[in-house]
C-alpha cells in the first residue's frame, strides 16, 4: 500500500465508499456484461479483494461518478460488497471523459462500436478542452501558421464522396448508439 500512496496526488487517498453512493459515468460507452470474464473477476475479488481502487469524482448531490471501475463495482455488488475502495479525483467534465476512455481502452474485449464511440467522446472532449485554432493563427510550438479548416479533403487523402460517407456513418453511429442506450441498463 505504501507504493500506491506515493503515486497518488498530494490530496488523493484511497477511501471506502458505499456502493449506493456511486453512479455510472454519463454516456459510458463500455458495456458491463455478466459474462465469463465477469465471473472470473468476481472470483478474483472473492479471493483477493479489490486490488485496484475505483476512480471517482464528486458530484454536487453528494454522490460520486465512476470514472474507472464500472466492472469492479458490478462484480463487487454481485458478490455482496457494500463498500468499495475508491480514489476521489476532482475532474472537469472533459478531463473525466479523457480519463474514462483511457482507463478502459486497454481492456481485451471491446467491441468496435464501443471503441469508436469512446474515441469520438475523447476527441470531442480534447477539442473542447484545447479549443479550435482559427485559420492563420500561429502555432507557437511550431512557429507556423495553422491551416485548420482550410485544407481541402483531397489534401488529407479523403475524397468528397468518402467525406460524405464518413459524415453519414458518424450520424448513423450516433443515432444507433442512442437507440441502444435506450434499451440497455447503465451500471
C-alpha positions in Angstrom: 0.0 0.0 0.0 2.9 2.3 0.6 3.9 2.3 -3.1 0.4 3.2 -4.2 0.3 6.2 -1.8 3.4 7.6 -3.4 1.7 7.5 -6.9 -1.4 9.5 -5.7 -1.6 13.3 -5.9 -1.0 15.0 -2.5 -4.7 15.4 -1.7 -5.7 12.0 -3.0 -6.1 8.9 -0.9 -7.8 5.6 -1.0 -11.1 5.6 0.9 -14.1 3.2 1.1 -17.4 4.4 -0.2 -20.8 2.7 -0.1 -22.0 1.3 -3.4 -25.3 3.2 -3.3 -23.3 6.5 -3.4 -21.7 5.5 -6.7 -23.2 6.5 -10.1 -22.2 5.3 -13.6 -20.4 7.7 -15.9 -22.9 9.6 -18.1 -22.9 8.2 -21.6 -20.4 5.5 -20.6 -19.6 3.8 -23.9 -18.4 0.5 -22.5 -21.0 -2.2 -21.6 -20.7 -4.1 -18.3 -21.8 -7.7 -19.0 -22.4 -10.7 -16.8 -20.1 -13.0 -18.9 -17.3 -15.4 -18.2 -14.8 -12.6 -17.7 -17.2 -11.1 -15.1 -17.3 -14.5 -13.3 -13.5 -14.6 -13.2 -13.4 -11.0 -11.8 -16.0 -11.9 -9.1 -13.9 -15.0 -8.1 -10.7 -12.9 -8.0 -12.4 -10.3 -5.8 -13.7 -13.0 -3.5 -10.2 -14.4 -3.2 -8.0 -11.3 -3.1 -10.4 -8.3 -2.7 -10.4 -5.3 -5.0 -6.8 -4.8 -5.8 -7.2 -1.5 -7.8 -9.4 1.1 -6.3 -12.1 2.7 -8.5 -11.5 6.2 -9.7 -14.5 8.5 -8.9 -15.3 12.2 -9.0 -17.6 14.0 -6.6 -21.0 15.2 -7.8 -23.0 18.1 -6.3 -25.6 15.8 -4.9 -23.1 14.1 -2.6 -22.7 11.0 -4.8 -19.7 10.0 -6.9 -19.5 9.4 -10.6 -17.3 6.4 -11.6 -14.5 7.3 -14.0 -12.8 3.9 -13.9 -14.1 0.7 -12.3 -17.6 0.1 -13.6 -16.9 -3.7 -13.9 -15.3 -3.9 -10.4 -18.3 -2.2 -8.9 -20.7 -4.5 -10.7 -18.7 -7.6 -9.6 -18.5 -6.4 -6.0 -22.2 -5.7 -5.9 -23.0 -9.2 -7.2 -20.9 -10.9 -4.5 -22.4 -8.8 -1.7 -19.9 -6.0 -1.1 -21.5 -2.9 0.5 -18.4 -0.7 0.2 -15.5 -0.5 -2.3 -12.1 1.3 -2.2 -12.0 4.4 -4.4 -9.7 7.3 -5.2 -11.6 10.6 -5.3 -10.4 13.0 -8.0 -11.8 16.4 -8.8 -12.0 16.5 -12.6 -13.8 18.8 -15.1 -16.2 17.1 -17.5 -13.7 16.9 -20.4 -10.9 15.7 -18.2 -13.2 13.0 -16.8 -14.1 11.8 -20.4 -10.5 11.5 -21.4 -9.5 9.7 -18.2 -12.5 7.3 -18.5 -11.7 6.5 -22.1 -8.0 6.0 -21.5 -8.6 3.7 -18.5 -10.9 1.4 -20.5 -9.2 1.1 -23.8 -6.6 -1.4 -22.5 -9.3 -4.0 -21.9 -9.2 -7.0 -24.2 -12.8 -7.4 -25.2 -14.1 -4.1 -26.5 -16.5 -4.1 -29.5 -15.6 -1.9 -32.4 -18.7 0.3 -31.8 -17.7 0.8 -28.1 -14.2 1.7 -29.2 -15.4 4.1 -31.9 -17.9 5.8 -29.6 -15.2 6.1 -26.9 -12.7 7.7 -29.3 -15.4 10.1 -30.5 -16.1 11.1 -26.9 -12.4 11.6 -26.3 -11.8 13.5 -29.5 -14.7 15.9 -28.7 -13.5 16.4 -25.2 -10.0 17.2 -26.3 -11.3 19.5 -29.0 -13.4 21.4 -26.4 -10.6 21.5 -23.9 -8.0 22.8 -26.3 -10.3 25.0 -28.4 -10.1 25.2 -32.1 -7.5 27.4 -33.6 -8.6 29.8 -36.2 -7.2 29.8 -39.7 -3.9 31.7 -39.9 -3.3 31.5 -36.1 0.3 31.0 -35.3 1.2 27.7 -33.6 3.9 29.0 -31.2 5.3 25.5 -30.7 6.0 25.1 -34.4 6.3 28.7 -35.5 4.0 28.0 -38.4 0.5 29.3 -39.4 -2.3 26.9 -38.9 -4.5 25.8 -41.8 -7.2 24.2 -39.7 -10.5 24.4 -41.5 -8.9 25.5 -44.8 -7.3 22.3 -46.2 -9.5 20.6 -48.8 -10.2 16.9 -48.1 -8.1 15.8 -51.0 -5.0 17.1 -49.2 -5.9 14.8 -46.3 -6.4 11.9 -48.6 -10.2 11.9 -48.4 -12.3 12.3 -51.5 -15.6 14.3 -51.3 -17.6 11.0 -51.6 -15.6 9.4 -48.7 -16.1 12.5 -46.6 -19.8 12.4 -47.2 -19.8 8.7 -46.4 -17.9 9.3 -43.1 -20.3 12.1 -42.1 -23.3 9.8 -42.8 -21.6 7.0 -40.9 -20.9 9.3 -37.9 -24.5 10.4 -37.8 -25.8 6.8 -38.1 -23.5 5.6 -35.4 -24.6 8.3 -33.0 -28.3 7.6 -33.7 -27.7 3.8 -33.4 -25.8 4.3 -30.1 -28.6 6.5 -28.7 -31.1 3.8 -29.6 -29.1 1.1 -28.0 -28.7 3.2 -24.8 -32.5 3.4 -24.6 -32.7 -0.3 -24.3 -29.7 -1.1 -22.1 -29.0 -0.8 -18.4 -26.4 1.6 -17.1 -24.1 0.3 -14.4 
